[in-house]
Amino acid sequence: MTETLRELVALSSRILASSGHGDLIWGHASARDPEGRGVWIKSAEWGLEEITSDRVHLVSSLGEIVEGDGKRHSEYPIHTEILAARPDAGAVVHTHSPHAVALAATGQQLRPVSHAANFFVPEAVPRFTLTADLILTQELGKEVAVALGDASALFLVNHGIVAVGPDIQTATVAAVLLERACEQQLLTQSFGGWPTWSDTTESLAKREHIYNSAALAAVWDYLVRGLD
């Protein structure tokens, strides 16, 4: 199980990189340790595209490296505190994906102008505005978890995004979809005119039709194949 989780976190990292989430050496994905010891997360000072299973280590809720090598990411409390607050979640992604950062900075809500946004809305994607600095403490990590609530994604305004899921596959797909949705909204707005988007009833129907569990698993498999 441990080796499988390490490989899944490594795959998630490389998928995020190939999907436009790379930001030099920053950004990270994690999976809950099944024995309750903390989170399996990529080690610091490597780009997402460079992550292999040996560059994934186990970090406790106190920031101790329990198993594995490498330097620990300073923003580990994003992961440990969200997973502590969300027993339904098994994985967390935090990246600085450019279109999501840009859209959040405008103050606009994410609108379902295309399929991708229907994964998230309704309700509105929540926004964390307490600080745009790094989430370096357990206290700030708890505030991020409060802002996320029971949503599947969160804008860290002027900073990045958080995406969660029951497993690392779903959390990764959610992060990919969020960046695509934000890019599509910004593209729509760049042409002016009168943008349209799905109403609540249609959005919920599209979510059921497009993003069922079998489809999400197929998307993950597609993204993995794209790494070859």
Z-matrix of the N, CA and C atoms (Angstrom, degrees):
N
C 1 1.466
C 2 1.531 1 111.24
N 3 1.359 2 116.38 1 -44.17
C 4 1.464 3 120.13 2 -179.17
C 5 1.525 4 111.35 3 -59.91
N 6 1.338 5 116.42 4 -47.02
C 7 1.458 6 119.29 5 -178.64
C 8 1.524 7 111.19 6 -65.65
N 9 1.334 8 116.05 7 -35.49
C 10 1.461 9 119.68 8 177.75
C 11 1.523 10 110.60 9 -64.25
N 12 1.330 11 117.60 10 -43.70
C 13 1.467 12 120.85 11 178.61
C 14 1.521 13 111.25 12 -63.38
N 15 1.306 14 117.10 13 -41.45
C 16 1.460 15 120.01 14 179.75
C 17 1.529 16 110.38 15 -62.07
N 18 1.311 17 116.56 16 -42.45
C 19 1.457 18 120.18 17 179.77
C 20 1.527 19 110.83 18 -67.76
N 21 1.338 20 117.60 19 -37.71
C 22 1.466 21 120.59 20 178.83
C 23 1.527 22 111.43 21 -66.11
N 24 1.320 23 117.33 22 -40.48
C 25 1.463 24 120.09 23 176.93
C 26 1.526 25 109.97 24 -64.96
N 27 1.319 26 117.21 25 -38.92
C 28 1.464 27 120.54 26 177.07
C 29 1.526 28 110.94 27 -64.84
N 30 1.328 29 117.32 28 -43.18
C 31 1.460 30 121.06 29 177.10
C 32 1.525 31 110.56 30 -61.89
N 33 1.329 32 116.23 31 -44.62
C 34 1.461 33 120.34 32 178.11
C 35 1.522 34 110.70 33 -57.27
N 36 1.308 35 117.01 34 -44.60
C 37 1.465 36 120.88 35 -178.98
C 38 1.522 37 111.25 36 -60.53
N 39 1.312 38 116.78 37 -45.62
C 40 1.466 39 120.11 38 -177.97
C 41 1.531 40 111.20 39 -69.85
N 42 1.331 41 116.95 40 -35.37
C 43 1.466 42 120.23 41 175.45
C 44 1.522 43 110.30 42 -63.79
N 45 1.315 44 117.17 43 -44.34
C 46 1.468 45 120.58 44 178.78
C 47 1.529 46 110.44 45 -59.19
N 48 1.322 47 116.10 46 -42.14
C 49 1.468 48 119.47 47 178.57
C 50 1.523 49 110.60 48 -61.93
N 51 1.318 50 116.74 49 -45.15
C 52 1.461 51 119.95 50 -177.03
C 53 1.525 52 112.09 51 -71.54
N 54 1.336 53 117.29 52 -14.10
C 55 1.464 54 122.22 53 -179.15
C 56 1.523 55 112.52 54 -102.46
N 57 1.328 56 117.34 55 15.28
C 58 1.460 57 120.96 56 173.30
C 59 1.507 58 115.93 57 89.87
N 60 1.333 59 117.68 58 17.17
C 61 1.460 60 120.60 59 -178.51
C 62 1.517 61 113.41 60 -97.66
N 63 1.310 62 117.23 61 -0.68
C 64 1.456 63 119.30 62 -176.75
C 65 1.520 64 112.52 63 -68.05
N 66 1.325 65 115.54 64 143.21
C 67 1.465 66 122.57 65 175.85
C 68 1.529 67 107.42 66 -145.77
N 69 1.342 68 115.01 67 73.10
C 70 1.462 69 120.99 68 -176.60
C 71 1.530 70 109.43 69 54.80
N 72 1.322 71 119.18 70 -117.31
C 73 1.472 72 120.84 71 -177.30
C 74 1.533 73 112.49 72 -99.59
N 75 1.344 74 117.18 73 6.74
C 76 1.463 75 119.43 74 -173.85
C 77 1.518 76 112.38 75 -101.08
N 78 1.318 77 115.41 76 161.20
C 79 1.459 78 122.76 77 -176.16
C 80 1.516 79 110.30 78 100.45
N 81 1.338 80 116.87 79 146.61
C 82 1.456 81 120.13 80 -176.05
C 83 1.519 82 111.81 81 -160.31
N 84 1.318 83 114.72 82 152.72
C 85 1.462 84 123.20 83 175.39
C 86 1.523 85 107.81 84 -124.12
N 87 1.331 86 115.67 85 151.31
C 88 1.458 87 119.40 86 -179.25
C 89 1.518 88 110.77 87 -145.23
N 90 1.347 89 114.96 88 159.31
C 91 1.459 90 122.08 89 174.77
C 92 1.525 91 108.61 90 -131.84
N 93 1.316 92 115.76 91 143.41
C 94 1.459 93 121.23 92 179.83
C 95 1.530 94 110.43 93 -65.27
N 96 1.330 95 116.67 94 135.24
C 97 1.456 96 120.90 95 174.79
C 98 1.526 97 109.21 96 -72.57
N 99 1.327 98 119.02 97 127.00
C 100 1.465 99 120.53 98 -176.26
C 101 1.522 100 113.96 99 -65.06
N 102 1.329 101 117.27 100 -17.54
C 103 1.460 102 121.09 101 178.61
C 104 1.525 103 112.06 102 -95.10
N 105 1.329 104 117.47 103 5.19
C 106 1.455 105 121.08 104 176.27
C 107 1.512 106 114.93 105 76.02
N 108 1.320 107 117.38 106 22.05
C 109 1.469 108 120.31 107 -176.50
C 110 1.522 109 113.16 108 -90.28
N 111 1.334 110 118.12 109 -6.66
C 112 1.460 111 120.48 110 -178.73
C 113 1.514 112 110.96 111 141.71
N 114 1.335 113 116.68 112 -139.27
C 115 1.465 114 121.65 113 -177.40
C 116 1.520 115 110.31 114 -130.44
N 117 1.335 116 114.99 115 143.94
C 118 1.460 117 121.69 116 170.13
C 119 1.520 118 107.28 117 -89.88
N 120 1.319 119 116.70 118 118.48
C 121 1.462 120 122.18 119 -171.03
C 122 1.519 121 109.38 120 -141.03
N 123 1.323 122 116.89 121 150.80
C 124 1.453 123 120.06 122 178.15
C 125 1.529 124 110.52 123 -62.70
N 126 1.290 125 116.90 124 147.00
C 127 1.455 126 120.26 125 176.84
C 128 1.522 127 110.02 126 -78.68
N 129 1.318 128 115.82 127 157.29
C 130 1.463 129 122.39 128 -175.52
C 131 1.527 130 110.99 129 -76.02
N 132 1.335 131 113.85 130 166.90
C 133 1.466 132 124.14 131 174.66
C 134 1.528 133 113.36 132 72.50
N 135 1.345 134 116.12 133 17.92
C 136 1.457 135 121.84 134 172.80
C 137 1.520 136 108.01 135 -127.40
N 138 1.331 137 116.76 136 144.22
C 139 1.447 138 120.16 137 172.81
C 140 1.518 139 110.81 138 -72.48
N 141 1.319 140 116.41 139 156.67
C 142 1.461 141 120.35 140 179.46
C 143 1.531 142 111.83 141 -55.41
N 144 1.323 143 116.52 142 -36.83
C 145 1.463 144 120.40 143 -177.36
C 146 1.521 145 112.68 144 -71.48
N 147 1.339 146 117.68 145 -12.65
C 148 1.459 147 121.67 146 -176.98
C 149 1.521 148 113.45 147 -96.29
N 150 1.321 149 117.48 148 1.03
C 151 1.459 150 119.55 149 -169.74
C 152 1.523 151 111.98 150 -83.59
N 153 1.325 152 113.77 151 123.96
C 154 1.457 153 123.38 152 170.76
C 155 1.526 154 107.45 153 -118.45
N 156 1.320 155 117.15 154 171.72
C 157 1.469 156 119.60 155 -172.81
C 158 1.522 157 112.89 156 -60.14
N 159 1.329 158 117.92 157 -29.12
C 160 1.464 159 119.99 158 179.78
C 161 1.529 160 111.99 159 -76.04
N 162 1.345 161 117.71 160 -6.64
C 163 1.456 162 121.40 161 175.82
C 164 1.528 163 110.82 162 -106.40
N 165 1.313 164 115.72 163 23.88
C 166 1.466 165 123.29 164 174.72
C 167 1.519 166 107.42 165 -119.47
N 168 1.333 167 116.91 166 128.76
C 169 1.455 168 119.12 167 -178.73
C 170 1.528 169 110.97 168 -131.58
N 171 1.330 170 115.71 169 168.10
C 172 1.462 171 123.10 170 -178.47
C 173 1.521 172 108.99 171 -97.16
N 174 1.346 173 116.04 172 123.03
C 175 1.463 174 122.22 173 -179.45
C 176 1.522 175 108.80 174 -118.46
N 177 1.325 176 116.23 175 131.63
C 178 1.465 177 121.08 176 -179.22
C 179 1.516 178 110.83 177 -78.48
N 180 1.327 179 116.39 178 172.03
C 181 1.463 180 121.50 179 178.62
C 182 1.516 181 112.50 180 -64.46
N 183 1.328 182 117.33 181 -17.18
C 184 1.467 183 122.25 182 177.71
C 185 1.527 184 112.33 183 -97.11
N 186 1.327 185 116.45 184 2.81
C 187 1.457 186 120.00 185 177.63
C 188 1.507 187 115.04 186 87.91
N 189 1.319 188 117.54 187 12.71
C 190 1.465 189 120.59 188 178.33
C 191 1.526 190 109.86 189 -85.65
N 192 1.331 191 116.95 190 139.11
C 193 1.459 192 121.08 191 173.46
C 194 1.523 193 107.58 192 -80.72
N 195 1.322 194 115.62 193 110.26
C 196 1.463 195 122.24 194 -175.03
C 197 1.520 196 111.19 195 -87.36
N 198 1.315 197 116.12 196 -36.19
C 199 1.457 198 120.54 197 -177.23
C 200 1.521 199 108.72 198 -151.97
N 201 1.322 200 115.78 199 137.32
C 202 1.456 201 120.13 200 179.91
C 203 1.510 202 112.21 201 101.31
N 204 1.322 203 115.05 202 178.25
C 205 1.455 204 121.85 203 -174.64
C 206 1.524 205 110.57 204 -117.80
N 207 1.329 206 115.19 205 176.97
C 208 1.456 207 121.44 206 174.49
C 209 1.517 208 113.27 207 97.27
N 210 1.322 209 114.30 208 165.83
C 211 1.459 210 121.37 209 -179.86
C 212 1.530 211 109.62 210 -81.14
N 213 1.327 212 115.54 211 140.70
C 214 1.463 213 121.46 212 -178.07
C 215 1.523 214 111.24 213 -80.36
N 216 1.351 215 116.43 214 140.56
C 217 1.453 216 120.43 215 172.84
C 218 1.532 217 109.85 216 -66.51
N 219 1.329 218 116.15 217 138.19
C 220 1.469 219 120.24 218 -178.05
C 221 1.528 220 112.31 219 -70.63
N 222 1.341 221 117.39 220 -22.98
C 223 1.465 222 119.92 221 -177.22
C 224 1.536 223 112.64 222 -94.42
N 225 1.332 224 116.36 223 25.18
C 226 1.462 225 118.92 224 177.72
C 227 1.526 226 113.69 225 -54.48
N 228 1.395 227 120.44 226 -28.43
C 229 1.469 228 118.24 227 -179.75
C 230 1.524 229 114.58 228 -61.77
N 231 1.345 230 118.29 229 -22.58
C 232 1.460 231 119.23 230 173.87
C 233 1.524 232 108.88 231 -55.66
N 234 1.309 233 116.24 232 -45.13
C 235 1.459 234 122.21 233 -174.35
C 236 1.521 235 111.83 234 -77.34
N 237 1.315 236 116.59 235 -50.34
C 238 1.464 237 119.15 236 -175.05
C 239 1.523 238 112.26 237 -66.33
N 240 1.321 239 116.98 238 -38.31
C 241 1.467 240 119.01 239 -177.11
C 242 1.531 241 111.92 240 -76.85
N 243 1.320 242 118.02 241 -35.45
C 244 1.469 243 119.17 242 175.57
C 245 1.522 244 109.70 243 -64.89
N 246 1.321 245 117.85 244 -45.06
C 247 1.459 246 119.52 245 -179.15
C 248 1.526 247 111.88 246 -67.63
N 249 1.319 248 117.26 247 -29.61
C 250 1.469 249 119.82 248 175.08
C 251 1.518 250 111.28 249 -67.66
N 252 1.338 251 116.22 250 -35.37
C 253 1.468 252 121.09 251 -177.58
C 254 1.515 253 113.11 252 -86.12
N 255 1.340 254 117.17 253 -18.32
C 256 1.463 255 121.98 254 -173.61
C 257 1.529 256 110.81 255 -123.41
N 258 1.336 257 118.02 256 84.53
C 259 1.469 258 119.35 257 178.95
C 260 1.519 259 113.80 258 -62.15
N 261 1.355 260 116.91 259 -18.48
C 262 1.465 261 120.47 260 177.90
C 263 1.517 262 112.40 261 -79.05
N 264 1.319 263 117.71 262 -14.62
C 265 1.468 264 122.03 263 -176.81
C 266 1.523 265 110.38 264 -94.90
N 267 1.317 266 115.15 265 141.95
C 268 1.456 267 119.83 266 177.27
C 269 1.509 268 113.50 267 -118.69
N 270 1.352 269 116.16 268 -3.39
C 271 1.464 270 119.20 269 -176.52
C 272 1.518 271 109.99 270 -159.50
N 273 1.328 272 115.01 271 154.39
C 274 1.468 273 122.78 272 -178.93
C 275 1.520 274 108.71 273 -137.33
N 276 1.327 275 115.59 274 138.68
C 277 1.460 276 121.89 275 172.61
C 278 1.518 277 108.21 276 -119.74
N 279 1.310 278 116.96 277 134.34
C 280 1.471 279 121.75 278 171.71
C 281 1.519 280 107.92 279 -131.19
N 282 1.340 281 116.28 280 119.53
C 283 1.458 282 121.10 281 176.98
C 284 1.523 283 109.72 282 -138.27
N 285 1.329 284 115.06 283 175.32
C 286 1.465 285 122.55 284 177.91
C 287 1.529 286 108.69 285 -114.52
N 288 1.307 287 116.32 286 51.01
C 289 1.469 288 120.60 287 -175.53
C 290 1.524 289 110.25 288 -61.75
N 291 1.339 290 118.31 289 129.76
C 292 1.471 291 121.35 290 -163.86
C 293 1.526 292 115.45 291 -65.07
N 294 1.323 293 118.39 292 -41.59
C 295 1.463 294 119.13 293 -176.88
C 296 1.530 295 111.59 294 -72.87
N 297 1.320 296 116.29 295 -34.76
C 298 1.464 297 119.21 296 176.50
C 299 1.524 298 110.84 297 -66.94
N 300 1.330 299 116.75 298 -41.70
C 301 1.465 300 119.83 299 176.41
C 302 1.526 301 110.22 300 -60.32
N 303 1.334 302 116.48 301 -43.69
C 304 1.467 303 120.73 302 -178.20
C 305 1.525 304 111.69 303 -64.93
N 306 1.342 305 116.98 304 -46.57
C 307 1.459 306 119.42 305 -178.69
C 308 1.520 307 111.08 306 -63.66
N 309 1.322 308 117.15 307 -44.14
C 310 1.464 309 120.05 308 -179.90
C 311 1.522 310 111.20 309 -60.89
N 312 1.331 311 116.98 310 -36.62
C 313 1.464 312 120.46 311 -178.44
C 314 1.523 313 112.52 312 -67.63
N 315 1.340 314 116.99 313 -22.94
C 316 1.473 315 119.22 314 177.99
C 317 1.521 316 112.33 315 -73.88
N 318 1.323 317 117.47 316 -16.87
C 319 1.458 318 121.14 317 -177.02
C 320 1.516 319 113.90 318 85.71
N 321 1.335 320 117.21 319 -0.61
C 322 1.458 321 120.13 320 -179.99
C 323 1.522 322 111.67 321 -79.76
N 324 1.320 323 115.45 322 153.21
C 325 1.452 324 120.73 323 170.18
C 326 1.522 325 109.42 324 -78.12
N 327 1.322 326 115.44 325 153.05
C 328 1.453 327 119.85 326 170.53
C 329 1.523 328 108.61 327 -70.47
N 330 1.319 329 116.81 328 128.89
C 331 1.463 330 122.48 329 -179.19
C 332 1.531 331 109.68 330 -113.47
N 333 1.334 332 118.14 331 143.93
C 334 1.467 333 120.66 332 179.32
C 335 1.521 334 112.29 333 -79.30
N 336 1.338 335 115.20 334 68.48
C 337 1.466 336 120.09 335 177.71
C 338 1.528 337 111.01 336 -80.44
N 339 1.336 338 116.92 337 -9.95
C 340 1.454 339 122.26 338 179.91
C 341 1.524 340 108.08 339 -149.53
N 342 1.318 341 116.81 340 176.79
C 343 1.460 342 120.08 341 -177.78
C 344 1.528 343 112.50 342 -57.15
N 345 1.331 344 117.07 343 -42.13
C 346 1.465 345 120.56 344 -168.05
C 347 1.514 346 113.39 345 -57.20
N 348 1.328 347 117.48 346 -41.94
C 349 1.461 348 120.24 347 -175.13
C 350 1.518 349 112.98 348 -68.25
N 351 1.336 350 117.57 349 -20.94
C 352 1.456 351 120.11 350 -179.20
C 353 1.527 352 112.93 351 -67.08
N 354 1.319 353 116.74 352 -15.96
C 355 1.462 354 119.82 353 174.10
C 356 1.529 355 110.76 354 -64.40
N 357 1.331 356 116.49 355 -26.49
C 358 1.467 357 121.45 356 -172.40
C 359 1.523 358 113.86 357 -110.26
N 360 1.307 359 118.65 358 -38.37
C 361 1.464 360 121.84 359 -172.88
C 362 1.521 361 110.57 360 -118.63
N 363 1.357 362 116.06 361 144.85
C 364 1.462 363 126.43 362 -4.97
C 365 1.525 364 111.34 363 -72.79
N 366 1.279 365 117.81 364 161.00
C 367 1.455 366 135.04 365 -1.54
C 368 1.532 367 110.26 366 -77.35
N 369 1.329 368 115.99 367 177.41
C 370 1.457 369 119.72 368 177.23
C 371 1.523 370 110.57 369 -64.37
N 372 1.343 371 116.35 370 143.66
C 373 1.459 372 120.38 371 173.16
C 374 1.536 373 107.52 372 -65.90
N 375 1.337 374 118.25 373 123.40
C 376 1.474 375 119.58 374 -178.43
C 377 1.518 376 112.23 375 -67.96
N 378 1.337 377 114.87 376 163.20
C 379 1.460 378 122.34 377 -175.54
C 380 1.525 379 109.49 378 -127.10
N 381 1.338 380 116.48 379 132.14
C 382 1.458 381 122.71 380 175.64
C 383 1.520 382 107.77 381 -101.71
N 384 1.319 383 116.84 382 117.47
C 385 1.468 384 121.32 383 -174.96
C 386 1.531 385 112.92 384 -125.43
N 387 1.322 386 118.10 385 7.84
C 388 1.461 387 120.16 386 -178.49
C 389 1.529 388 111.24 387 -61.69
N 390 1.322 389 116.56 388 -37.60
C 391 1.456 390 122.24 389 175.83
C 392 1.509 391 108.23 390 -157.92
N 393 1.330 392 116.32 391 151.55
C 394 1.462 393 121.15 392 171.40
C 395 1.528 394 110.80 393 -102.31
N 396 1.339 395 115.76 394 3.31
C 397 1.458 396 121.24 395 178.60
C 398 1.530 397 109.46 396 -77.27
N 399 1.313 398 116.17 397 177.20
C 400 1.457 399 120.46 398 178.81
C 401 1.528 400 110.89 399 -66.12
N 402 1.321 401 115.21 400 151.54
C 403 1.471 402 122.03 401 179.30
C 404 1.524 403 106.76 402 -93.73
N 405 1.323 404 115.61 403 89.69
C 406 1.456 405 121.13 404 -168.16
C 407 1.522 406 114.09 405 -102.08
N 408 1.325 407 118.68 406 -10.00
C 409 1.466 408 121.40 407 -174.85
C 410 1.519 409 110.79 408 -124.59
N 411 1.322 410 115.33 409 160.30
C 412 1.456 411 120.47 410 175.55
C 413 1.527 412 110.39 411 -62.09
N 414 1.324 413 116.89 412 -36.33
C 415 1.465 414 120.29 413 -179.32
C 416 1.527 415 110.91 414 -62.34
N 417 1.333 416 116.91 415 -45.99
C 418 1.456 417 119.75 416 177.65
C 419 1.530 418 111.07 417 -66.89
N 420 1.321 419 116.74 418 -36.74
C 421 1.455 420 120.09 419 176.45
C 422 1.513 421 111.71 420 -60.34
N 423 1.318 422 116.43 421 -40.00
C 424 1.472 423 120.60 422 176.72
C 425 1.527 424 110.97 423 -64.50
N 426 1.332 425 117.74 424 -38.09
C 427 1.465 426 121.06 425 178.29
C 428 1.531 427 110.94 426 -65.59
N 429 1.320 428 116.30 427 -37.98
C 430 1.469 429 120.07 428 176.29
C 431 1.526 430 109.84 429 -63.33
N 432 1.329 431 116.71 430 -42.31
C 433 1.463 432 120.83 431 179.24
C 434 1.522 433 111.22 432 -63.51
N 435 1.325 434 116.65 433 -38.53
C 436 1.471 435 120.46 434 177.40
C 437 1.532 436 109.96 435 -64.13
N 438 1.319 437 116.48 436 -45.07
C 439 1.461 438 120.16 437 -179.81
C 440 1.527 439 111.32 438 -63.10
N 441 1.314 440 117.53 439 -38.38
C 442 1.464 441 121.54 440 178.43
C 443 1.519 442 111.27 441 -65.02
N 444 1.334 443 116.70 442 -39.78
C 445 1.459 444 120.22 443 -178.03
C 446 1.512 445 110.56 444 59.41
N 447 1.340 446 116.33 445 -132.45
C 448 1.467 447 119.65 446 179.81
C 449 1.529 448 112.12 447 -102.07
N 450 1.344 449 116.16 448 16.28
C 451 1.464 450 120.82 449 -179.87
C 452 1.523 451 110.61 450 -75.33
N 453 1.331 452 115.60 451 166.94
C 454 1.462 453 120.59 452 178.18
C 455 1.521 454 112.88 453 -95.89
N 456 1.344 455 116.52 454 -6.06
C 457 1.471 456 119.71 455 179.22
C 458 1.517 457 109.48 456 -156.12
N 459 1.317 458 115.01 457 159.64
C 460 1.464 459 122.86 458 -178.01
C 461 1.517 460 108.75 459 -146.10
N 462 1.335 461 116.15 460 136.50
C 463 1.453 462 120.72 461 169.63
C 464 1.526 463 108.93 462 -87.53
N 465 1.327 464 117.79 463 121.80
C 466 1.465 465 122.32 464 166.82
C 467 1.522 466 104.87 465 -90.88
N 468 1.303 467 116.21 466 96.56
C 469 1.467 468 121.00 467 -167.41
C 470 1.529 469 110.61 468 -61.96
N 471 1.353 470 115.57 469 132.68
C 472 1.467 471 124.50 470 -176.39
C 473 1.526 472 112.66 471 64.03
N 474 1.323 473 115.93 472 23.73
C 475 1.465 474 120.18 473 -176.95
C 476 1.528 475 110.99 474 -142.02
N 477 1.322 476 118.70 475 -62.86
C 478 1.457 477 120.32 476 -175.32
C 479 1.507 478 111.71 477 176.26
N 480 1.322 479 115.69 478 -152.68
C 481 1.461 480 121.70 479 -179.34
C 482 1.516 481 110.11 480 -131.16
N 483 1.331 482 114.12 481 162.78
C 484 1.457 483 123.00 482 166.51
C 485 1.518 484 106.81 483 -128.18
N 486 1.322 485 117.04 484 137.57
C 487 1.459 486 122.03 485 172.87
C 488 1.519 487 107.86 486 -133.04
N 489 1.320 488 116.82 487 141.28
C 490 1.462 489 121.17 488 -178.93
C 491 1.517 490 109.69 489 -130.36
N 492 1.327 491 114.90 490 163.04
C 493 1.451 492 120.91 491 176.43
C 494 1.509 493 109.85 492 -164.27
N 495 1.327 494 116.85 493 170.96
C 496 1.462 495 119.66 494 178.57
C 497 1.525 496 112.84 495 -66.30
N 498 1.332 497 116.26 496 -19.44
C 499 1.455 498 121.71 497 178.22
C 500 1.525 499 108.40 498 -149.27
N 501 1.323 500 115.42 499 170.89
C 502 1.460 501 119.94 500 -175.63
C 503 1.527 502 111.61 501 -66.47
N 504 1.324 503 116.78 502 -30.73
C 505 1.465 504 119.39 503 178.62
C 506 1.526 505 110.91 504 -62.60
N 507 1.342 506 116.56 505 -48.88
C 508 1.461 507 120.92 506 -177.94
C 509 1.517 508 111.57 507 -67.02
N 510 1.324 509 117.74 508 -41.96
C 511 1.466 510 120.71 509 179.02
C 512 1.526 511 111.04 510 -61.57
N 513 1.321 512 116.71 511 -38.02
C 514 1.459 513 120.76 512 179.33
C 515 1.519 514 111.25 513 -67.42
N 516 1.328 515 116.52 514 -46.53
C 517 1.460 516 120.23 515 177.84
C 518 1.525 517 110.31 516 -60.63
N 519 1.338 518 117.17 517 -39.78
C 520 1.470 519 120.46 518 178.10
C 521 1.516 520 111.09 519 -60.01
N 522 1.328 521 117.23 520 -44.24
C 523 1.468 522 120.31 521 179.25
C 524 1.521 523 111.29 522 -63.27
N 525 1.323 524 116.75 523 -41.17
C 526 1.467 525 120.95 524 178.60
C 527 1.525 526 110.07 525 -63.33
N 528 1.325 527 117.21 526 -44.30
C 529 1.460 528 121.07 527 -179.88
C 530 1.523 529 111.82 528 -65.16
N 531 1.327 530 117.38 529 -38.56
C 532 1.460 531 119.84 530 -178.87
C 533 1.523 532 111.06 531 -63.46
N 534 1.314 533 117.28 532 -44.81
C 535 1.467 534 119.91 533 178.78
C 536 1.532 535 110.33 534 -63.38
N 537 1.335 536 117.45 535 -42.40
C 538 1.463 537 120.58 536 178.11
C 539 1.527 538 111.08 537 -62.03
N 540 1.327 539 116.85 538 -42.80
C 541 1.462 540 120.76 539 -179.61
C 542 1.519 541 111.28 540 -62.43
N 543 1.332 542 116.71 541 -42.20
C 544 1.465 543 120.49 542 179.94
C 545 1.524 544 110.77 543 -67.37
N 546 1.319 545 116.97 544 -41.06
C 547 1.464 546 120.21 545 177.78
C 548 1.530 547 110.49 546 -61.59
N 549 1.323 548 117.25 547 -43.07
C 550 1.458 549 121.26 548 -178.96
C 551 1.526 550 111.40 549 -65.77
N 552 1.346 551 117.12 550 -36.47
C 553 1.458 552 119.37 551 178.27
C 554 1.526 553 111.05 552 -68.66
N 555 1.325 554 116.69 553 -43.63
C 556 1.465 555 119.48 554 178.48
C 557 1.519 556 111.23 555 -63.42
N 558 1.337 557 117.05 556 -38.20
C 559 1.459 558 121.02 557 177.53
C 560 1.532 559 110.22 558 -63.95
N 561 1.308 560 116.58 559 -43.46
C 562 1.467 561 120.82 560 178.72
C 563 1.525 562 111.04 561 -58.92
N 564 1.312 563 115.68 562 -46.01
C 565 1.465 564 120.28 563 -176.47
C 566 1.522 565 111.88 564 -69.77
N 567 1.318 566 117.30 565 -25.53
C 568 1.463 567 119.88 566 -176.26
C 569 1.521 568 112.54 567 -68.38
N 570 1.326 569 116.99 568 -17.78
C 571 1.453 570 120.64 569 -179.31
C 572 1.528 571 112.79 570 -94.39
N 573 1.342 572 117.66 571 -0.96
C 574 1.461 573 120.44 572 179.64
C 575 1.515 574 111.04 573 70.23
N 576 1.330 575 116.33 574 -149.95
C 577 1.458 576 119.66 575 -179.55
C 578 1.514 577 111.56 576 75.02
N 579 1.331 578 114.89 577 -151.59
C 580 1.460 579 120.69 578 -175.24
C 581 1.531 580 108.71 579 -123.77
N 582 1.328 581 117.67 580 90.02
C 583 1.466 582 120.02 581 -178.13
C 584 1.530 583 111.69 582 -60.01
N 585 1.319 584 115.54 583 145.99
C 586 1.458 585 121.91 584 174.89
C 587 1.516 586 108.91 585 -121.35
N 588 1.324 587 116.49 586 160.10
C 589 1.468 588 120.61 587 175.40
C 590 1.520 589 108.79 588 -154.46
N 591 1.324 590 115.82 589 164.64
C 592 1.458 591 122.00 590 -177.55
C 593 1.519 592 110.67 591 -66.63
N 594 1.339 593 115.57 592 144.81
C 595 1.459 594 119.05 593 173.72
C 596 1.534 595 109.21 594 -80.39
N 597 1.324 596 116.37 595 177.05
C 598 1.461 597 121.05 596 -174.02
C 599 1.524 598 111.99 597 -58.75
N 600 1.312 599 117.10 598 -46.50
C 601 1.461 600 120.19 599 -177.78
C 602 1.517 601 111.46 600 -61.07
N 603 1.318 602 116.25 601 -44.83
C 604 1.459 603 119.74 602 -179.65
C 605 1.523 604 111.29 603 -68.28
N 606 1.318 605 117.33 604 -39.44
C 607 1.467 606 120.49 605 179.38
C 608 1.522 607 111.43 606 -60.40
N 609 1.333 608 116.00 607 -44.66
C 610 1.461 609 119.17 608 -179.61
C 611 1.524 610 110.85 609 -65.80
N 612 1.334 611 116.87 610 -38.11
C 613 1.462 612 120.24 611 176.96
C 614 1.525 613 110.63 612 -64.05
N 615 1.323 614 117.05 613 -44.29
C 616 1.457 615 120.71 614 179.50
C 617 1.533 616 110.94 615 -63.38
N 618 1.321 617 116.52 616 -38.24
C 619 1.463 618 119.38 617 178.30
C 620 1.527 619 110.47 618 -59.61
N 621 1.315 620 116.43 619 -45.08
C 622 1.465 621 120.82 620 179.94
C 623 1.517 622 111.52 621 -65.78
N 624 1.321 623 116.81 622 -40.39
C 625 1.464 624 120.81 623 -176.42
C 626 1.529 625 112.49 624 -74.18
N 627 1.326 626 116.57 625 -37.92
C 628 1.463 627 120.61 626 -171.42
C 629 1.521 628 112.86 627 -94.94
N 630 1.343 629 117.39 628 -38.56
C 631 1.461 630 120.64 629 -167.44
C 632 1.520 631 113.35 630 -112.87
N 633 1.321 632 116.97 631 39.66
C 634 1.468 633 119.75 632 172.69
C 635 1.529 634 109.19 633 -70.00
N 636 1.324 635 116.51 634 168.29
C 637 1.466 636 120.49 635 -172.86
C 638 1.527 637 112.52 636 -62.28
N 639 1.332 638 116.69 637 -36.49
C 640 1.468 639 119.03 638 179.25
C 641 1.530 640 111.01 639 -65.66
N 642 1.335 641 116.36 640 -39.80
C 643 1.463 642 120.07 641 179.56
C 644 1.525 643 111.08 642 -66.73
N 645 1.332 644 116.89 643 -41.23
C 646 1.465 645 119.71 644 179.12
C 647 1.524 646 110.93 645 -62.85
N 648 1.337 647 116.74 646 -40.32
C 649 1.463 648 119.88 647 177.39
C 650 1.521 649 110.86 648 -63.60
N 651 1.336 650 116.66 649 -38.90
C 652 1.463 651 120.46 650 178.92
C 653 1.521 652 111.39 651 -67.06
N 654 1.345 653 116.78 652 -37.22
C 655 1.468 654 119.91 653 176.40
C 656 1.523 655 110.28 654 -62.61
N 657 1.346 656 117.19 655 -45.16
C 658 1.462 657 120.50 656 177.65
C 659 1.533 658 110.06 657 -56.99
N 660 1.320 659 116.97 658 -47.38
C 661 1.467 660 120.41 659 -179.91
C 662 1.530 661 110.73 660 -59.95
N 663 1.330 662 116.54 661 -40.23
C 664 1.475 663 120.61 662 177.68
C 665 1.520 664 110.48 663 -61.47
N 666 1.327 665 116.57 664 -45.19
C 667 1.459 666 120.52 665 -178.96
C 668 1.526 667 111.48 666 -64.80
N 669 1.331 668 116.27 667 -36.95
C 670 1.479 669 119.50 668 176.48
C 671 1.525 670 109.78 669 -65.39
N 672 1.338 671 117.51 670 -43.75
C 673 1.464 672 119.70 671 179.14
C 674 1.523 673 111.64 672 -60.20
N 675 1.319 674 116.13 673 -31.85
C 676 1.456 675 120.38 674 -179.05
C 677 1.517 676 113.46 675 -67.62
N 678 1.337 677 116.82 676 -15.57
C 679 1.461 678 120.37 677 178.97
C 680 1.530 679 111.82 678 -79.48
N 681 1.314 680 117.84 679 -18.76
C 682 1.465 681 121.85 680 -176.92
C 683 1.517 682 111.70 681 -72.99
